[in-house]
Amino acid sequence: MKTFENKLKLGNGIYTVKEISQILRVPYHKINLWITKYWDGELGKAYEQNYSWKVADTKAVGFHTLVEFYVMMQFAEAGVKIREVLNAHKELASINKSNFPFATKAILENIKTDGKKIFLSANGDTITLDGTKQLNLDFINLFFRKLDFDEEKVASRFWPLGKEKEIVCDPHHKFGQAVIGGTNIQAEAIYMMYLAKEPIDFIAELYELSKSEVQHAIEFYKTAA
């Protein structure tokens, strides 16, 4: 079973409530609720372990919890209630032997929704993780637009603006903070220079980046503001 990431460790990533809110474009209070009431609360009790840990005066979680929040956000946008998401999480955790089932490619390839319930397709059959019909068979494709997976088919990188933009969160680089793809250059550093009125051409030359990479870093922080 995939172990919890509730301590600072290289490769786990570290994301505070504020940073998750910024990356996923979800209100701060909603992220704080998800962590406190659901992941540390209900799911934490079910798995006998908290997902988060304290950083200064706030909570932080690891990369795979960030990915699970992204998946839950997709379900919410499709109309699925959080109770259905939590029930599915528990059942899928048992099936997949993982505390992070929504960060696992095998699960994400086979779960579907009709906007009300969540379903799992396995061995040609559809297991209803609680009811109804009328599946939206294309829904699952939404999960893969922003995720990469490693050799073990577990989520390894998250592209908050989509893979066509150069901003990536990789827990093996800068503790998972947003960087320019293929580098260790933090998007925030680019944005701070932009706020200081430095020209985009100058920033690109200074960091040996393309203008589009600089513009994507700026876009990431502008849309999160």
C-alpha positions in Angstrom: 0.0 0.0 0.0 1.3 3.5 -0.9 2.4 5.0 2.4 1.4 8.4 3.7 3.4 11.5 2.8 2.7 13.4 6.0 6.3 14.5 6.7 8.9 16.5 4.9 10.9 14.1 2.7 12.6 14.5 -0.6 10.3 13.3 -3.4 7.1 13.8 -1.4 6.6 17.4 -2.3 5.2 19.9 0.1 2.2 22.1 -0.5 0.6 24.5 2.0 -3.1 25.3 1.9 -2.3 28.6 0.2 -0.1 26.9 -2.4 -2.7 24.3 -3.2 -5.3 27.1 -3.5 -3.0 28.9 -6.0 -2.1 25.8 -8.0 -5.7 24.4 -8.4 -7.5 27.8 -8.4 -9.7 26.7 -5.6 -10.6 29.1 -2.7 -8.4 28.8 0.4 -11.3 28.0 2.8 -12.4 25.1 0.6 -8.9 23.5 0.5 -8.6 23.9 4.3 -12.0 22.2 4.7 -11.0 19.3 2.4 -7.9 18.7 4.4 -9.4 19.1 7.9 -12.8 17.5 7.5 -12.3 14.9 4.8 -8.7 13.8 4.2 -7.4 14.1 7.8 -10.9 13.7 9.2 -13.1 11.0 7.6 -10.5 9.3 5.4 -7.7 9.8 8.0 -9.8 7.9 10.5 -10.6 5.2 8.0 -6.9 4.7 7.3 -5.7 5.5 10.8 -3.4 8.3 9.7 -3.5 12.0 8.9 -2.6 13.1 5.4 -1.3 16.5 6.5 1.4 17.9 8.7 2.1 21.3 10.3 4.3 23.9 8.6 4.6 27.1 10.6 1.0 28.1 11.4 -0.7 26.2 8.5 -1.2 22.7 7.2 0.7 21.1 4.3 0.2 17.9 2.3 2.3 15.8 -0.2 2.1 15.6 -4.0 -0.3 12.7 -4.2 -2.8 14.5 -2.0 -2.5 17.5 -4.2 -3.4 15.2 -7.2 -6.3 13.7 -5.3 -7.7 17.2 -4.7 -7.4 17.9 -8.4 -9.3 14.7 -9.2 -12.0 15.6 -6.6 -12.3 19.1 -8.2 -13.0 17.4 -11.6 -15.7 15.3 -10.0 -17.2 18.4 -8.3 -17.3 20.3 -11.6 -19.2 17.3 -13.1 -21.8 17.6 -10.3 -20.7 14.7 -8.1 -21.3 15.3 -4.4 -18.4 15.0 -2.0 -20.1 12.1 -0.1 -20.0 10.0 -3.3 -16.3 10.9 -3.8 -15.4 9.9 -0.2 -17.3 6.6 -0.5 -15.6 5.9 -3.8 -12.2 6.8 -2.3 -12.6 4.3 0.6 -13.8 1.5 -1.7 -11.1 2.1 -4.3 -8.4 2.3 -1.6 -9.4 -1.2 -0.5 -9.4 -2.5 -4.1 -6.2 -0.9 -5.1 -4.3 -1.3 -1.8 -3.4 2.4 -1.8 -4.2 5.4 0.4 -4.1 7.5 -2.8 -6.4 5.7 -5.2 -7.1 8.9 -7.2 -3.4 9.3 -7.9 -3.2 5.8 -9.5 -3.3 5.4 -13.3 -5.0 2.0 -13.1 -7.9 3.6 -11.2 -8.1 6.8 -13.2 -8.3 4.8 -16.4 -11.3 2.9 -15.2 -13.4 5.2 -13.1 -16.3 7.0 -14.7 -19.2 9.2 -13.6 -22.7 10.2 -14.8 -22.4 13.4 -12.8 -24.0 11.9 -9.8 -22.3 8.6 -9.0 -18.8 7.1 -9.5 -18.3 3.8 -11.3 -15.4 1.4 -11.8 -15.0 -0.7 -14.9 -13.1 -4.0 -14.3 -12.8 -7.2 -16.3 -15.5 -6.1 -18.6 -18.0 -5.4 -15.8 -19.0 -2.1 -14.3 -19.0 -1.9 -10.5 -21.2 0.8 -9.2 -19.5 2.5 -6.3 -23.1 3.3 -5.4 -25.8 3.2 -8.1 -27.3 4.6 -11.4 -26.6 4.3 -15.1 -26.1 6.6 -18.1 -22.3 6.7 -17.9 -20.3 9.6 -19.4 -17.6 7.4 -21.0 -15.4 10.4 -22.0 -15.3 12.0 -18.5 -12.2 10.1 -17.5 -10.1 11.8 -20.1 -10.2 15.0 -18.1 -7.9 13.5 -15.5 -5.1 13.0 -17.9 -4.8 16.4 -19.4 -2.7 17.7 -16.5 -1.0 14.5 -15.1 2.1 12.4 -15.9 2.6 9.0 -14.4 5.8 7.1 -13.4 6.8 3.5 -14.2 4.7 2.3 -11.3 1.7 4.1 -12.9 1.3 6.5 -10.0 0.9 10.3 -10.7 4.4 11.9 -10.9 3.9 15.4 -12.3 1.1 17.9 -12.5 0.8 20.6 -15.1 -1.5 23.3 -13.6 -2.0 25.1 -16.9 -2.2 22.0 -19.0 0.7 20.2 -20.8 0.7 22.8 -23.6 2.1 25.3 -21.1 5.6 25.1 -19.6 4.7 25.2 -15.9 5.0 21.9 -13.9 4.7 20.7 -10.3 7.2 17.8 -9.8 7.8 16.6 -6.2 11.4 15.8 -7.2 12.2 19.5 -8.1 12.0 22.3 -5.6 9.8 20.3 -3.3 7.1 20.3 -5.9 6.7 24.0 -6.3 5.8 25.3 -9.8 8.9 25.4 -12.0 9.6 25.9 -15.7 9.4 22.4 -17.3 12.9 20.8 -17.7 14.5 23.2 -15.3 14.8 24.0 -11.6 13.8 27.6 -12.2 10.8 28.5 -10.0 8.0 30.2 -11.8 7.6 32.6 -8.8 11.1 34.0 -9.4 10.2 34.9 -13.0 6.9 36.5 -11.8 8.7 38.6 -9.2 11.1 40.0 -11.8 8.0 40.8 -14.0 6.4 42.6 -11.1 9.7 44.6 -10.7 9.0 45.9 -14.3 11.9 43.9 -15.9 11.2 43.3 -19.7 10.2 39.8 -20.7 13.1 39.7 -23.2 15.6 40.5 -20.4 14.1 37.9 -18.1 14.3 35.3 -20.8 17.9 36.1 -21.6 18.9 36.2 -17.9 17.5 32.7 -17.2 18.2 31.3 -20.7 14.5 30.7 -21.3 12.2 31.2 -24.2 9.8 34.2 -24.2 6.9 31.7 -24.1 8.3 30.0 -21.0 8.6 33.4 -19.2 5.0 34.3 -20.3 3.7 31.0 -19.0 5.2 31.7 -15.6 3.6 35.1 -15.6 0.3 33.7 -16.7 0.4 31.1 -13.9 0.7 33.7 -11.2 -1.5 36.3 -12.8 -4.5 33.8 -13.1 -3.9 32.8 -9.5 -4.0 36.3 -8.2 
